[in-house]
Amino acid sequence: MVDSIWNHAFKECLLIDPKEHPMLLAEPSSNSQQQRERTAELIFEKYNVPALFLAKNAVLTSFASGRATSLVVDGGGGSTIIAPVHDGYVLQKAVASSPIGGELLTDCLLKSLESKGVMIKPRYSFKRKEIQLGVCQTVDLDFPSTTESYRLYSQRVIASDIKECVCRAPDTPYDESSYSNIPMTPYELPDGQTIEIGADRFKIPDILFNPSLIQTIPGMENFVEIAPNARGLPQMAIESINKCDVDIRRELYSSILLAGGTASMQQLKERLEKDLLEESPQAARVKVLASGNATERRFSVWIGGSILASLGSFQQTWFSKSEYEEHGVSYVQRKCP
């Protein structure tokens, strides 16, 4: 599966011959030894690259912000990973992960809207034509051979846009009674209908801080069976820092980096900082940092990789093809710690 993605990247997108280029690959902080060795084997045997380096996502995010030591909170689509980085190395024993990511929040929003009678029409299922100036009519189109999974994917794309436009992390933990009279925010769907979104725009982001809220969303009750011990972001961050050496804890508290697409949620940085201030030791100076540019937050790993690969001092650290042939694939653990 992964080699077909790489084939597409090399031949269709980058238009390069892998034999002519050293390769820096970013990998999740939780990658196992077997996965790393399998990756190195595939890269050297199938693509014959001259040299390889495997770098951890959290390290590259840290480099992108100009830091060698930080606590990286990486909110991705499928999961959220918190990894402490010290002097350019991930402290593996303290990495914490949660199955709550952007895709799950999108699913929660979709289910919540459906339970209120809002039907999101996929973009392919209609067309809009102007019947008079400024007045459009929606005409349904029939696509009988479209699969259910494609329909769901198309709905998720729209739900994800709703989430990015109107959702924001609440300043205090979400409470049904205090948010019931919140002003509604309008959102125009692609088919022209305008929906009003109220408490959901605060409730959905608060799942990152209080995962038990998922059980209150119709259709998502079975999530507890999938992830019975999912924890909120502040708890995970404090657990992760507490597993680190006592000498570096203060430094980690003062440089918590937000990265990934989910980190672009409005008010997430302020809320995380507020919760950590309440729960962390008094001596700690809590500082949550995030790039002001949402694109930089999404691609911080890529930016960090480009910085690392262009350093003169980095050129001696490559794992070369000759070293692979001489020492075997297990040598990747020594060359790419």
C-alpha positions as CSV (number, residue, x, y, z in Angstrom):
1,M,0.0,0.0,0.0
2,V,2.6,2.6,1.1
3,D,4.9,1.8,-1.9
4,S,2.0,2.7,-4.3
5,I,1.7,6.1,-2.6
6,W,5.5,6.6,-2.9
7,N,5.4,5.5,-6.5
8,H,2.8,8.2,-7.2
9,A,4.7,10.8,-5.3
10,F,8.0,10.1,-7.1
11,K,6.7,9.6,-10.6
12,E,3.5,11.7,-10.9
13,C,4.1,14.6,-8.4
14,L,7.9,15.1,-7.9
15,L,8.9,13.7,-11.3
16,I,12.2,12.4,-9.9
17,D,14.3,9.2,-10.0
18,P,14.7,8.1,-6.4
19,K,18.2,6.7,-7.2
20,E,19.5,10.2,-7.6
21,H,18.3,11.7,-4.3
22,P,19.0,11.1,-0.5
23,M,15.6,10.8,1.3
24,L,14.5,12.3,4.6
25,L,11.3,10.6,5.9
26,A,9.2,11.8,8.7
27,E,7.6,9.2,11.0
28,P,5.2,9.2,13.9
29,S,6.9,9.3,17.3
30,S,5.1,6.0,18.2
31,N,6.6,4.0,15.3
32,S,7.9,0.6,16.3
33,Q,11.4,-0.8,15.6
34,Q,9.9,-3.3,13.1
35,Q,8.1,-0.5,11.2
36,R,11.3,1.6,10.9
37,E,13.3,-1.4,9.7
38,R,10.7,-2.3,7.1
39,T,10.6,1.3,5.9
40,A,14.4,1.4,5.5
41,E,14.4,-2.0,3.7
42,L,11.7,-0.9,1.2
43,I,13.5,2.4,0.5
44,F,16.9,0.8,-0.1
45,E,15.8,-2.4,-1.9
46,K,12.9,-1.1,-4.1
47,Y,14.0,2.5,-4.7
48,N,17.8,2.2,-4.5
49,V,18.2,5.5,-2.8
50,P,21.8,6.6,-2.0
51,A,21.0,7.6,1.6
52,L,18.1,7.7,4.1
53,F,17.3,9.4,7.3
54,L,14.2,8.8,9.5
55,A,13.2,11.7,11.6
56,K,10.4,11.9,14.2
57,N,7.5,14.2,13.5
58,A,7.8,15.8,16.9
59,V,11.5,16.6,16.4
60,L,10.8,18.3,13.1
61,T,7.9,20.3,14.5
62,S,10.3,21.5,17.3
63,F,13.0,22.5,14.7
64,A,10.4,24.3,12.7
65,S,9.8,26.7,15.6
66,G,13.5,27.0,16.3
67,R,13.6,24.9,19.5
68,A,15.6,21.8,20.4
69,T,13.5,21.1,23.6
70,S,9.7,21.3,23.7
71,L,6.5,19.4,24.3
72,V,4.9,18.8,21.0
73,V,1.1,18.5,20.9
74,D,0.3,17.2,17.4
75,G,-3.4,17.2,16.6
76,G,-3.8,15.2,13.4
77,G,-6.8,13.7,11.5
78,G,-6.8,10.3,13.1
79,S,-5.2,10.9,16.5
80,T,-3.5,13.3,18.8
81,I,0.1,12.6,19.9
82,I,2.0,14.4,22.7
83,A,5.7,13.9,22.6
84,P,8.4,15.6,24.7
85,V,11.6,16.5,22.7
86,H,14.9,17.2,24.5
87,D,18.0,18.4,22.6
88,G,16.6,17.1,19.4
89,Y,15.6,13.6,20.6
90,V,12.1,12.3,21.4
91,L,11.8,10.9,24.9
92,Q,10.1,7.7,23.8
93,K,8.9,6.5,27.3
94,A,6.9,9.7,27.8
95,V,5.0,9.8,24.4
96,A,1.2,9.9,25.0
97,S,-1.5,9.3,22.3
98,S,-5.2,9.5,22.0
99,P,-7.6,8.3,19.2
100,I,-9.4,11.7,19.2
101,G,-8.4,13.7,16.1
102,G,-10.0,16.0,13.6
103,E,-11.8,13.2,11.7
104,L,-13.6,12.1,14.9
105,L,-14.7,15.7,15.7
106,T,-16.0,15.9,12.1
107,D,-18.0,12.7,12.6
108,C,-19.4,13.9,15.9
109,L,-20.6,17.2,14.2
110,L,-22.1,15.3,11.3
111,K,-24.0,12.9,13.6
112,S,-25.1,15.8,15.9
113,L,-26.5,17.8,12.9
114,E,-28.3,14.7,11.5
115,S,-30.0,14.2,14.9
116,K,-31.3,17.7,14.6
117,G,-32.8,17.0,11.2
118,V,-30.1,18.7,9.1
119,M,-29.4,16.7,6.0
120,I,-26.1,17.5,4.3
121,K,-26.4,16.9,0.5
122,P,-23.1,15.8,-1.1
123,R,-21.8,18.2,-3.8
124,Y,-22.2,15.7,-6.6
125,S,-25.9,15.1,-5.8
126,F,-27.2,18.5,-7.1
127,K,-26.5,21.4,-9.3
128,R,-27.5,25.0,-8.9
129,K,-28.8,27.1,-11.8
130,E,-29.6,30.8,-11.7
131,I,-33.3,31.4,-12.6
132,Q,-33.1,35.1,-12.2
133,L,-30.5,37.6,-11.0
134,G,-29.3,36.5,-7.5
135,V,-31.9,33.7,-7.3
136,C,-30.6,30.1,-7.7
137,Q,-32.6,26.9,-8.0
138,T,-31.2,23.6,-6.8
139,V,-31.8,20.6,-9.1
140,D,-31.2,17.1,-7.7
141,L,-29.0,14.9,-9.8
142,D,-29.2,11.1,-9.8
143,F,-26.0,9.1,-9.4
144,P,-27.2,5.5,-8.9
145,S,-23.8,3.8,-8.9
146,T,-22.2,6.0,-6.2
147,T,-21.1,4.0,-3.2
148,E,-22.2,4.7,0.4
149,S,-18.6,5.3,1.4
150,Y,-18.1,8.1,-1.2
151,R,-21.4,9.7,-0.1
152,L,-20.2,9.7,3.5
153,Y,-16.8,11.1,2.4
154,S,-18.4,14.0,0.5
155,Q,-20.6,14.8,3.6
156,R,-17.5,14.7,5.8
157,V,-15.7,17.3,3.6
158,I,-18.7,19.7,4.1
159,A,-18.9,18.9,7.8
160,S,-15.2,19.5,8.2
161,D,-15.6,23.0,6.6
162,I,-18.4,23.8,9.0
163,K,-16.2,22.7,11.9
164,E,-13.3,24.9,10.7
165,C,-15.5,27.9,10.1
166,V,-17.8,28.1,13.2
167,C,-16.4,25.8,15.9
168,R,-14.2,27.2,18.7
169,A,-13.0,25.8,22.0
170,P,-15.0,27.2,24.9
171,D,-13.3,29.2,27.6
172,T,-14.6,26.9,30.3
173,P,-15.6,23.2,30.3
174,Y,-18.8,22.7,28.2
175,D,-22.0,22.5,30.3
176,E,-25.3,21.8,28.6
177,S,-27.3,24.3,30.7
178,S,-25.0,27.3,30.4
179,Y,-24.6,26.9,26.6
180,S,-28.3,26.2,25.8
181,N,-29.1,29.9,25.2
182,I,-26.0,30.7,23.2
183,P,-26.6,32.8,20.0
184,M,-26.9,30.8,16.8
185,T,-24.3,31.1,14.0
186,P,-25.6,30.8,10.4
187,Y,-23.7,28.6,7.8
188,E,-24.8,28.3,4.2
189,L,-24.5,24.8,2.8
190,P,-23.4,24.2,-0.8
191,D,-27.0,23.5,-1.9
192,G,-28.1,27.0,-0.7
193,Q,-29.9,26.1,2.5
194,T,-28.7,28.0,5.6
195,I,-28.4,26.2,8.9
196,E,-28.1,27.6,12.4
197,I,-25.5,26.1,14.7
198,G,-25.7,26.8,18.4
199,A,-24.2,24.9,21.3
200,D,-22.5,22.3,19.0
201,R,-19.9,24.8,17.9
202,F,-18.5,24.8,21.5
203,K,-19.4,21.2,22.4
204,I,-17.6,19.5,19.5
205,P,-14.2,21.2,20.2
206,D,-14.5,20.5,24.0
207,I,-14.3,16.7,23.2
208,L,-10.6,17.3,23.0
209,F,-10.6,18.3,26.7
210,N,-13.4,16.0,27.9
211,P,-13.7,12.8,25.7
212,S,-16.8,11.6,27.7
213,L,-18.9,14.2,25.9
214,I,-18.8,11.9,22.9
215,Q,-21.4,9.6,24.7
216,T,-23.9,12.5,24.6
217,I,-23.9,12.6,20.8
218,P,-26.5,10.4,19.1
219,G,-24.9,7.6,17.1
220,M,-21.5,7.9,18.8
221,E,-22.3,5.9,22.0
222,N,-20.1,2.9,21.0
223,F,-16.9,5.1,21.1
224,V,-16.3,4.2,24.7
225,E,-15.8,0.5,23.7
226,I,-13.2,1.6,21.1
227,A,-11.3,3.9,23.4
228,P,-12.3,3.3,27.0
229,N,-9.3,5.3,28.5
230,A,-9.2,8.3,26.2
231,R,-8.0,11.4,28.1
232,G,-8.2,15.1,27.6
233,L,-5.3,17.2,26.3
234,P,-4.3,18.8,29.6
235,Q,-4.2,15.4,31.4
236,M,-2.1,13.9,28.6
237,A,0.3,16.8,28.6
238,I,0.8,16.7,32.4
239,E,1.2,12.9,32.3
240,S,3.8,13.1,29.6
241,I,5.8,15.8,31.4
242,N,5.7,13.9,34.6
243,K,7.3,10.8,32.9
244,C,10.3,13.0,32.0
245,D,13.3,13.8,34.1
246,V,12.6,16.3,36.8
247,D,15.4,18.6,35.5
248,I,13.7,19.3,32.2
249,R,10.0,19.6,33.3
250,R,10.1,23.4,33.8
251,E,11.5,23.9,30.3
252,L,8.8,21.6,28.8
253,Y,6.0,23.5,30.6
254,S,7.3,26.8,29.1
255,S,7.5,25.6,25.5
256,I,4.4,23.6,24.6
257,L,4.0,23.6,20.8
258,L,0.7,23.1,19.0
259,A,0.9,21.5,15.6
260,G,-1.3,19.7,13.1
261,G,-4.6,20.7,11.4
262,T,-6.7,20.3,14.6
263,A,-4.4,22.7,16.4
264,S,-5.8,25.5,14.2
265,M,-9.2,25.4,16.1
266,Q,-10.1,28.8,17.3
267,Q,-9.3,29.5,21.0
268,L,-7.6,26.1,21.4
269,K,-4.3,27.6,22.4
270,E,-5.9,29.9,25.1
271,R,-8.0,27.1,26.5
272,L,-5.2,24.6,26.8
273,E,-2.9,27.2,28.5
274,K,-5.7,28.1,31.0
275,D,-6.4,24.4,31.9
276,L,-2.7,23.6,32.2
277,L,-2.2,26.7,34.5
278,E,-4.9,25.3,36.8
279,E,-3.5,21.8,36.9
280,S,0.2,22.2,36.7
281,P,2.6,22.7,39.7
282,Q,2.7,26.3,40.9
283,A,6.4,26.7,40.1
284,A,5.9,25.9,36.4
285,R,5.6,28.8,33.9
286,V,3.1,27.5,31.4
287,K,3.4,28.8,27.8
288,V,1.6,27.3,24.9
289,L,3.0,28.3,21.5
290,A,1.4,28.1,18.1
291,S,2.4,29.6,14.8
292,G,0.1,32.5,13.8
293,N,-0.2,31.0,10.4
294,A,-2.6,28.0,10.1
295,T,-0.7,26.6,7.1
296,E,2.5,26.6,9.0
297,R,0.8,24.7,11.8
298,R,-0.5,22.1,9.4
299,F,2.9,21.6,7.6
300,S,5.2,22.2,10.6
301,V,6.7,18.7,10.1
302,W,7.5,19.4,6.5
303,I,9.0,22.8,7.3
304,G,11.2,21.3,10.1
305,G,12.4,18.6,7.7
306,S,13.4,21.1,5.1
307,I,15.3,23.1,7.7
308,L,17.1,20.0,9.1
309,A,18.0,18.6,5.6
310,S,19.6,21.9,4.5
311,L,22.0,22.1,7.6
312,G,25.6,21.6,6.7
313,S,26.2,19.6,9.9
314,F,23.3,17.2,9.0
315,Q,25.1,15.8,6.0
316,Q,27.3,13.4,8.1
317,T,24.2,11.8,9.7
318,W,22.7,10.1,6.6
319,F,22.3,6.3,6.7
320,S,24.0,5.5,3.4
321,K,23.3,2.6,1.0
322,S,26.9,1.2,1.6
323,E,26.3,1.2,5.4
324,Y,23.0,-0.6,4.9
325,E,24.8,-3.3,2.8
326,E,27.6,-3.6,5.3
327,H,25.7,-3.6,8.6
328,G,22.1,-4.6,7.7
329,V,18.8,-3.0,8.2
330,S,19.0,-3.0,12.0
331,Y,21.7,-0.3,11.8
332,V,18.9,2.2,11.1
333,Q,18.2,2.3,14.9
334,R,21.7,3.6,15.6
335,K,21.9,6.1,12.7
336,C,18.4,7.5,13.2
337,P,17.7,7.4,16.9
